[in-house]
Amino acid sequence: MSKNIVLCGVGGQGTVLASKLISGAAMNKGISVKSAETIGMAQRGGSVFSHLRLGDDAECPMIAHGSADIIIGFEPGEAVRMLPYLKKGGQVIVSAKPVMPVTAALAGSNYNGEEMLAYLQDKVENVTVMDTETACRELGSTKIVNLLLLGAAVESGELGLSADDIRQVIKERIPEKFHQLNFQALEYAKGLNKGV
């Protein structure tokens, strides 16, 4: 298996944990993993991204422009920012919920993510937009966006890992009291249609 995966969002959304879950699931299957991430601004709501390269043919952790199989975007604007990395025919999984950057808030911007989602849907053939806000409300937690998006990525078939692979690494790396909630979030995307 060979997969190039970009995860992107803002600090506090669980982007880094999602990256670690994918890496752990791949390593459990004996798949080589190389990763690179920016986490310096994570505590301040700044941009966070991870590059994951799965498979023996990866010689460095950074993904070249135009070669990512899948982008998992925790925030619409961040997904647009990472779009140059996506290969032709690649998959984008994105949360519909915008997170206004601090600079935009200070400038009095009315950013709501709609333009970013429209741009993604116009430029990318394979886009799954997930209403994570509704899903979080239905499941009773705002801390499961990462598992919701991972579930959608599994369902897309582009992640190269199964729900069982992710479930196993959840058991290994997340406290038991959160297992059931995370399993529900992982399964939420089953049967959902593409689009908002």
QUINOR-V199935 format. One record per run of one state. SS is the DSSP state (hx for helix, st for strand, lp for the rest). FROM is the first residue (numbers start at 0). TO is the last residue. If there is no record, write none. Layout:
ss={SS & SS}
from={FROM & FROM}
to={TO & TO}
This chain:
ss={lp & st & lp & hx & lp & st & lp & hx & lp & st & lp & st & lp & hx & st & lp & hx & lp & hx & lp & st & lp & hx & lp & hx & lp & hx & lp & hx & lp}
from={0 & 2 & 10 & 14 & 28 & 32 & 38 & 41 & 44 & 46 & 54 & 67 & 73 & 75 & 85 & 95 & 101 & 106 & 113 & 123 & 125 & 130 & 131 & 139 & 144 & 156 & 162 & 173 & 175 & 187}
to={1 & 9 & 13 & 27 & 31 & 37 & 40 & 43 & 45 & 53 & 66 & 72 & 74 & 84 & 94 & 100 & 105 & 112 & 122 & 124 & 129 & 130 & 138 & 143 & 155 & 161 & 172 & 174 & 186 & 195}
